[in-house]
Amino acid sequence: MFERADRGNRAVVLHPVLRGTGLDKLDEFEELCRSAGVEVAVILTAPRARPDARFFVGKGKIDEVTEQVSATGADLVLVSCALSAIQERNIEAECGCRVLDRTTLILDIFAQRARSHEGKLQVELAQLRHISTRLIRGWTHLERQKGGIGLRGPGETQLETDRRLIGQRIRYLKGRLDKVRKQRAQSRRRRERAQVFTVALVGYTNAGKSTLFNALTESNVDTRDRQFATLDPTVRQLPNVPTGNVLLADTVGFVSDLPHELVAAFHATLLETREADLLLHVIDAADPFHQQREQDVEEVLDSVDAGNIAVIRVFNKIDLVDRPAGTHVGADGVVERIDVSALEEIGLSRLKNAIATRLKGERIRTWISLGGQHAKLRSQLFDLGAVEEEKVSANGQWLLHIDLSQQDAKQLGRMPGAEGVLVRESILVQS
């Protein structure tokens, strides 16, 4: 067992290419390296028909990696795919420096980004679950089960001690996260009682979700051009939406082949996505691989049981492509896709109108006449923000110009004394 070198930031990148998967994954991995603060010294590609059980790539390629580590003074080898514990240990033994695979690199980025208490708990849980699979032969030099007088230990190897301690810590973290999950459930129930809608931004990492979030909510969350700039979810009121109270949630970005440890650990955060009333799937319109990115996001949504939630596909960064911004409406008249530019604030008003329509159906914009017996109904309409203009007729009737959803109209129509006021054909006429 060799001693691992201290962690550094200069790395040799090894990129195995299996069965024509292409170099688009390399571009993504380079972005991950940049986000982690790694200085890439050299990139080596390794075409393979299938993974090698010992090194994942061939022995000749590992020798080339070792030469580059020595020539460039690199102290890290980063592999763009997931390695088994044995493969990682074998490559470390050959190169004499620390080896990180794609999963470990993503976990490291998440550890750098976590700011909230919940986020730190989730990252630690994910790291411990990952580390627990990489304890094999890691502590054989500290073996404590020995024979002979004066050499008999407590009957537990260092490996077993580590597993036990990690298991205890994992159980503790899961308990803390269960409390967080209960607190989130209480918040969701309060929002439901207050008839507050939740809209969640989802999408591939670096698609511009946070920039769109800032443009829609007039906030200032981190929008730096890097992957996983947003880790802890942010929730803000969505102003100027004709549906009443709407909350917009900015969530963590997804990547292809998201590590299972992260999906499991971030269950509490992803639960907010699953409980949303509407999802805005933000897509980078300028990304040549956006179709594959869409599929990757949909797979993650299905894995957290969020695949059946209403979705509007929002093509962001439309200012970077050579086509005018537009809106695609399905056969049922529902907006399915809309083009916007969060940076240039193009199409944002159309997006807000589409959100309102998807949340509460088509709008009713018309004049209605209310008598004194409808004072409570009038008050409810003002509370919903549905009254755009009010007049008093010569006979003392209230004349209200309302902008109201069909869903709210049906609910208000059930009020005592309001029967027929908001459900007559002559009143439900859109202006």
C-alpha positions as CSV (number, residue, x, y, z in Angstrom):
1,M,0.0,0.0,0.0
2,F,1.5,3.3,-1.1
3,E,0.9,6.7,0.5
4,R,-1.4,8.9,-1.5
5,A,0.0,12.3,-2.6
6,D,-1.5,15.4,-1.2
7,R,-4.4,16.9,-3.1
8,G,-3.4,19.3,-5.9
9,N,-5.0,21.2,-8.7
10,R,-2.9,20.3,-11.8
11,A,-4.2,17.3,-13.6
12,V,-3.9,14.9,-16.5
13,V,-7.3,14.0,-17.9
14,L,-7.9,10.5,-19.2
15,H,-11.0,10.3,-21.4
16,P,-12.1,6.8,-22.4
17,V,-14.4,6.7,-25.5
18,L,-16.6,3.6,-25.7
19,R,-18.5,2.5,-28.8
20,G,-18.8,5.8,-30.6
21,T,-20.1,7.9,-27.7
22,G,-18.1,10.8,-29.2
23,L,-16.2,13.7,-27.7
24,D,-19.2,15.7,-26.5
25,K,-18.8,14.1,-23.1
26,L,-15.2,15.4,-23.1
27,D,-16.5,19.0,-23.5
28,E,-18.7,18.4,-20.5
29,F,-15.9,16.9,-18.4
30,E,-13.6,19.8,-19.2
31,E,-16.4,22.1,-17.9
32,L,-16.6,20.0,-14.7
33,C,-12.8,20.4,-14.3
34,R,-13.0,24.1,-14.7
35,S,-15.8,24.3,-12.2
36,A,-13.8,22.4,-9.7
37,G,-10.8,24.8,-10.1
38,V,-8.6,22.2,-11.8
39,E,-5.7,23.2,-14.1
40,V,-5.8,20.6,-17.0
41,A,-2.2,19.9,-18.1
42,V,-3.0,17.5,-20.9
43,I,-5.9,15.4,-22.2
44,L,-5.5,11.8,-23.3
45,T,-8.2,10.0,-25.1
46,A,-8.5,6.2,-25.1
47,P,-10.8,4.5,-27.6
48,R,-12.1,1.2,-26.2
49,A,-14.5,-1.4,-27.5
50,R,-15.2,-2.4,-23.9
51,P,-13.8,-1.5,-20.4
52,D,-10.8,-3.4,-19.1
53,A,-11.4,-5.0,-15.7
54,R,-8.0,-3.9,-14.4
55,F,-7.5,-0.3,-15.6
56,F,-10.7,0.4,-17.6
57,V,-8.3,1.3,-20.4
58,G,-5.3,-0.7,-21.7
59,K,-1.9,-1.0,-20.0
60,G,-0.2,1.0,-22.7
61,K,-2.5,4.0,-22.2
62,I,-1.8,3.8,-18.4
63,D,1.9,3.9,-19.2
64,E,1.3,7.0,-21.3
65,V,-0.6,8.6,-18.5
66,T,2.2,7.9,-16.1
67,E,4.7,9.5,-18.5
68,Q,2.5,12.7,-18.8
69,V,2.2,12.9,-15.0
70,S,5.9,12.9,-14.7
71,A,6.5,15.3,-17.6
72,T,3.9,17.9,-16.6
73,G,4.3,17.7,-12.8
74,A,0.7,16.8,-12.4
75,D,-0.6,15.7,-9.0
76,L,-4.0,14.4,-10.1
77,V,-5.3,12.0,-12.8
78,L,-9.0,12.7,-13.6
79,V,-10.9,10.0,-15.5
80,S,-14.1,11.1,-17.3
81,C,-16.1,8.0,-16.5
82,A,-17.0,6.1,-13.3
83,L,-14.3,3.7,-12.1
84,S,-14.7,0.8,-9.7
85,A,-12.7,0.8,-6.5
86,I,-10.2,-1.7,-7.8
87,Q,-9.7,0.2,-11.1
88,E,-9.1,3.4,-9.2
89,R,-6.6,1.7,-6.9
90,N,-4.7,0.0,-9.8
91,I,-4.3,3.3,-11.7
92,E,-3.1,5.0,-8.6
93,A,-0.5,2.3,-8.0
94,E,0.8,2.8,-11.6
95,C,0.8,6.6,-11.7
96,G,1.8,7.2,-8.1
97,C,-0.7,10.0,-7.7
98,R,-4.3,10.5,-6.7
99,V,-6.9,9.4,-9.2
100,L,-10.5,10.8,-9.3
101,D,-13.3,9.5,-11.4
102,R,-16.2,11.5,-12.7
103,T,-18.4,10.8,-9.7
104,T,-15.8,11.9,-7.2
105,L,-15.2,15.1,-9.1
106,I,-18.9,16.0,-9.1
107,L,-19.0,15.3,-5.4
108,D,-16.1,17.6,-4.9
109,I,-17.8,20.4,-6.8
110,F,-20.9,19.9,-4.7
111,A,-18.8,20.1,-1.5
112,Q,-17.4,23.4,-2.7
113,R,-20.8,24.8,-3.6
114,A,-22.9,23.8,-0.5
115,R,-23.8,26.7,1.6
116,S,-27.0,25.8,3.5
117,H,-27.1,23.4,6.4
118,E,-29.2,21.1,4.4
119,G,-26.9,21.2,1.4
120,K,-23.9,20.4,3.5
121,L,-25.7,17.4,5.1
122,Q,-26.7,16.1,1.7
123,V,-23.2,16.4,0.2
124,E,-21.6,14.7,3.2
125,L,-24.1,11.8,2.9
126,A,-23.3,11.4,-0.8
127,Q,-19.6,11.5,-0.1
128,L,-19.8,8.9,2.7
129,R,-21.9,6.5,0.6
130,H,-19.3,6.8,-2.2
131,I,-16.3,6.4,0.1
132,S,-17.9,3.3,1.7
133,T,-17.4,1.5,-1.6
134,R,-13.7,2.4,-1.7
135,L,-12.4,1.1,1.6
136,I,-11.2,-2.2,0.2
137,R,-7.5,-2.8,1.2
138,G,-7.2,0.9,2.1
139,W,-6.1,0.2,5.6
140,T,-4.4,-3.3,5.5
141,H,-1.2,-1.7,6.9
142,L,-3.1,-1.0,10.1
143,E,-4.5,-4.5,10.5
144,R,-5.1,-5.2,14.2
145,Q,-6.1,-8.8,14.2
146,K,-2.7,-10.4,14.9
147,G,-1.7,-13.5,16.8
148,G,1.0,-14.0,19.5
149,I,1.5,-12.7,23.0
150,G,1.0,-8.9,23.2
151,L,-0.2,-8.6,19.6
152,R,-3.9,-9.6,20.0
153,G,-6.0,-6.6,19.2
154,P,-9.7,-6.0,19.9
155,G,-10.8,-8.4,17.2
156,E,-11.7,-5.7,14.7
157,T,-9.8,-4.6,11.6
158,Q,-9.3,-1.0,10.8
159,L,-11.4,-1.6,7.7
160,E,-14.3,-2.9,9.8
161,T,-13.9,0.1,12.2
162,D,-14.1,2.5,9.3
163,R,-17.2,0.8,7.9
164,R,-18.9,0.9,11.3
165,L,-18.1,4.6,11.9
166,I,-19.2,5.5,8.4
167,G,-22.4,3.5,8.9
168,Q,-23.1,5.4,12.1
169,R,-22.5,8.7,10.5
170,I,-24.7,7.8,7.5
171,R,-27.6,6.9,9.8
172,Y,-27.2,10.1,11.7
173,L,-27.2,12.2,8.5
174,K,-30.3,10.4,7.2
175,G,-32.1,11.2,10.5
176,R,-31.2,14.8,10.2
177,L,-32.4,14.9,6.5
178,D,-35.6,13.2,7.5
179,K,-36.3,16.1,9.8
180,V,-35.6,18.5,6.9
181,R,-38.0,16.5,4.7
182,K,-40.7,16.8,7.4
183,Q,-40.2,20.6,7.6
184,R,-40.5,20.9,3.9
185,A,-43.7,18.8,3.9
186,Q,-45.1,21.2,6.5
187,S,-44.2,24.2,4.3
188,R,-45.8,22.6,1.3
189,R,-49.0,22.0,3.3
190,R,-49.1,25.6,4.4
191,R,-48.7,26.7,0.8
192,E,-51.5,24.4,-0.3
193,R,-53.8,25.8,2.4
194,A,-53.0,29.3,1.3
195,Q,-53.5,28.3,-2.4
196,V,-50.0,29.2,-3.3
197,F,-48.7,27.6,-6.5
198,T,-45.1,26.4,-6.9
199,V,-43.2,26.5,-10.2
200,A,-39.8,24.8,-10.4
201,L,-37.0,25.6,-12.8
202,V,-35.3,22.3,-13.9
203,G,-32.8,21.6,-16.7
204,Y,-29.3,20.7,-17.5
205,T,-26.5,22.4,-15.6
206,N,-25.4,25.8,-17.1
207,A,-28.6,26.1,-19.2
208,G,-29.3,29.6,-17.7
209,K,-31.8,28.7,-15.0
210,S,-30.4,31.1,-12.4
211,T,-30.3,34.0,-15.0
212,L,-33.9,33.3,-15.9
213,F,-34.8,33.1,-12.2
214,N,-33.2,36.5,-11.6
215,A,-35.0,38.0,-14.6
216,L,-38.4,36.7,-13.5
217,T,-38.1,37.4,-9.8
218,E,-35.8,40.5,-9.8
219,S,-33.3,38.6,-7.6
220,N,-29.6,38.3,-7.7
221,V,-28.6,34.7,-7.1
222,D,-25.2,33.5,-8.4
223,T,-25.2,33.3,-12.2
224,R,-21.5,32.7,-13.0
225,D,-20.8,30.7,-16.1
226,R,-19.9,27.4,-14.5
227,Q,-21.6,24.1,-13.8
228,F,-23.5,23.6,-10.6
229,A,-23.4,27.4,-9.8
230,T,-26.6,26.7,-8.0
231,L,-26.6,23.9,-5.4
232,D,-28.9,25.0,-2.6
233,P,-32.5,25.7,-3.9
234,T,-33.7,29.2,-3.9
235,V,-37.4,30.2,-3.7
236,R,-38.8,33.6,-4.5
237,Q,-42.2,35.2,-5.1
238,L,-43.0,35.4,-8.8
239,P,-44.4,39.0,-9.4
240,N,-46.9,40.2,-12.0
241,V,-48.4,36.8,-12.7
242,P,-52.3,37.0,-13.0
243,T,-52.9,33.9,-10.9
244,G,-52.4,35.2,-7.3
245,N,-49.5,33.9,-5.3
246,V,-46.9,31.9,-7.2
247,L,-43.5,30.8,-5.9
248,L,-40.6,30.1,-8.3
249,A,-37.9,27.7,-7.2
250,D,-34.4,27.6,-8.7
251,T,-33.0,24.0,-8.4
252,V,-29.7,22.2,-8.9
253,G,-28.8,21.5,-12.5
254,F,-28.6,18.0,-13.8
255,V,-25.9,16.2,-15.8
256,S,-25.9,13.0,-17.8
257,D,-25.4,9.9,-15.8
258,L,-26.0,11.7,-12.5
259,P,-24.4,9.6,-9.8
260,H,-26.8,7.5,-7.8
261,E,-25.3,8.7,-4.6
262,L,-26.3,12.3,-5.5
263,V,-29.9,11.4,-6.6
264,A,-30.3,9.5,-3.3
265,A,-28.7,12.2,-1.1
266,F,-30.5,15.1,-2.7
267,H,-33.9,13.4,-2.3
268,A,-35.1,16.2,0.0
269,T,-34.2,18.9,-2.5
270,L,-35.5,17.0,-5.6
271,L,-38.8,16.4,-3.6
272,E,-39.5,20.1,-4.1
273,T,-39.4,19.4,-7.9
274,R,-41.7,16.4,-7.5
275,E,-44.2,18.5,-5.5
276,A,-44.3,21.5,-7.9
277,D,-47.5,22.4,-9.7
278,L,-45.6,23.2,-12.9
279,L,-42.0,22.6,-14.2
280,L,-40.2,25.0,-16.5
281,H,-37.7,22.8,-18.3
282,V,-34.9,25.3,-19.3
283,I,-33.0,24.3,-22.4
284,D,-29.9,26.0,-23.8
285,A,-31.1,26.8,-27.4
286,A,-27.4,27.4,-28.4
287,D,-26.2,23.9,-27.3
288,P,-25.8,21.6,-30.3
289,F,-26.4,18.6,-28.0
290,H,-29.6,20.0,-26.4
291,Q,-31.7,17.1,-27.5
292,Q,-29.5,14.6,-25.6
293,R,-29.5,17.0,-22.6
294,E,-33.3,17.1,-22.6
295,Q,-33.4,13.3,-22.4
296,D,-30.9,13.3,-19.5
297,V,-33.1,15.7,-17.6
298,E,-36.2,13.7,-18.3
299,E,-34.6,10.5,-17.0
300,V,-33.7,12.2,-13.7
301,L,-37.2,13.6,-13.4
302,D,-38.6,10.1,-13.9
303,S,-36.3,8.7,-11.3
304,V,-37.7,11.1,-8.7
305,D,-41.4,10.5,-9.8
306,A,-41.7,14.0,-11.3
307,G,-42.2,12.8,-14.9
308,N,-46.0,13.3,-14.8
309,I,-46.0,17.0,-13.8
310,A,-47.1,19.6,-16.3
311,V,-44.0,21.0,-18.2
312,I,-43.3,24.0,-20.3
313,R,-40.1,23.7,-22.3
314,V,-38.3,27.0,-22.2
315,F,-35.6,27.5,-24.8
316,N,-33.2,30.0,-23.3
317,K,-30.4,32.0,-24.9
318,I,-32.5,32.5,-28.1
319,D,-30.4,35.7,-28.7
320,L,-27.4,33.4,-29.6
321,V,-29.2,31.4,-32.4
322,D,-30.3,32.5,-35.8
323,R,-34.1,32.3,-35.4
324,P,-36.8,34.6,-34.1
325,A,-38.3,34.0,-30.7
326,G,-41.6,32.2,-30.8
327,T,-44.2,30.2,-28.9
328,H,-45.4,26.7,-29.8
329,V,-49.0,25.8,-28.8
330,G,-50.3,22.2,-28.8
331,A,-53.4,20.9,-30.4
332,D,-55.3,21.5,-27.1
333,G,-54.3,25.2,-27.2
334,V,-51.8,24.8,-24.3
335,V,-48.4,26.4,-24.6
336,E,-45.8,23.6,-24.8
337,R,-42.7,25.5,-25.8
338,I,-41.6,29.1,-25.6
339,D,-38.4,30.9,-26.7
340,V,-36.8,33.4,-24.4
341,S,-33.6,35.2,-23.6
342,A,-33.1,35.7,-19.9
343,L,-30.1,37.9,-20.4
344,E,-31.8,40.2,-22.9
345,E,-35.2,39.8,-21.2
346,I,-36.9,38.6,-24.4
347,G,-40.2,36.7,-24.1
348,L,-40.5,37.0,-20.4
349,S,-44.0,38.5,-20.4
350,R,-45.2,35.7,-22.7
351,L,-43.6,33.2,-20.4
352,K,-45.5,34.6,-17.4
353,N,-48.8,34.5,-19.3
354,A,-48.1,30.9,-20.3
355,I,-47.4,30.0,-16.6
356,A,-50.7,31.6,-15.5
357,T,-52.6,29.7,-18.2
358,R,-51.0,26.4,-17.3
359,L,-51.6,26.9,-13.6
360,K,-55.3,27.9,-13.6
361,G,-56.5,27.4,-17.2
362,E,-57.8,30.0,-19.6
363,R,-58.5,33.5,-18.3
364,I,-61.9,35.2,-18.1
365,R,-61.7,39.0,-18.9
366,T,-65.1,40.6,-18.9
367,W,-67.4,43.0,-17.0
368,I,-69.8,41.7,-14.3
369,S,-72.5,43.4,-12.3
370,L,-72.9,42.7,-8.6
371,G,-75.6,43.8,-6.2
372,G,-75.3,44.5,-2.4
373,Q,-76.0,40.8,-1.7
374,H,-72.7,40.0,-3.4
375,A,-70.5,42.0,-1.1
376,K,-68.6,38.9,0.0
377,L,-68.0,37.8,-3.6
378,R,-66.7,41.3,-4.4
379,S,-64.3,41.1,-1.5
380,Q,-63.0,37.7,-2.6
381,L,-62.4,39.1,-6.1
382,F,-60.3,41.9,-4.8
383,D,-58.4,39.5,-2.5
384,L,-57.5,37.5,-5.6
385,G,-56.3,40.6,-7.4
386,A,-58.9,39.8,-10.2
387,V,-60.5,43.3,-10.3
388,E,-58.9,45.6,-12.9
389,E,-61.5,48.3,-12.8
390,E,-64.6,49.2,-10.8
391,K,-67.6,51.5,-11.4
392,V,-70.9,52.2,-9.8
393,S,-74.0,52.1,-12.0
394,A,-76.9,54.5,-11.8
395,N,-78.9,52.0,-9.9
396,G,-76.2,51.4,-7.3
397,Q,-74.8,48.1,-8.7
398,W,-71.1,47.5,-8.7
399,L,-69.6,47.1,-12.2
400,L,-66.3,45.2,-12.1
401,H,-63.9,44.4,-14.9
402,I,-62.3,41.2,-13.9
403,D,-59.3,39.1,-15.0
404,L,-60.0,35.7,-13.5
405,S,-59.0,32.1,-14.1
406,Q,-61.8,29.6,-14.9
407,Q,-60.7,27.5,-11.9
408,D,-61.1,30.5,-9.5
409,A,-64.5,31.3,-11.2
410,K,-65.8,27.8,-10.5
411,Q,-64.6,28.0,-6.9
412,L,-66.2,31.4,-6.3
413,G,-69.3,30.3,-8.0
414,R,-69.9,27.8,-5.2
415,M,-70.1,30.6,-2.6
416,P,-73.6,31.1,-0.9
417,G,-75.4,33.8,-2.8
418,A,-72.9,33.7,-5.8
419,E,-74.8,31.0,-7.7
420,G,-75.0,31.9,-11.3
421,V,-73.0,35.1,-11.1
422,L,-69.8,33.7,-12.4
423,V,-71.1,30.6,-14.3
424,R,-73.7,32.1,-16.7
425,E,-72.7,31.8,-20.3
426,S,-73.3,35.5,-20.9
427,I,-70.7,36.3,-18.2
428,L,-68.0,33.8,-19.1
429,V,-67.2,35.6,-22.3
430,Q,-63.6,36.5,-22.9
431,S,-63.0,40.1,-24.1
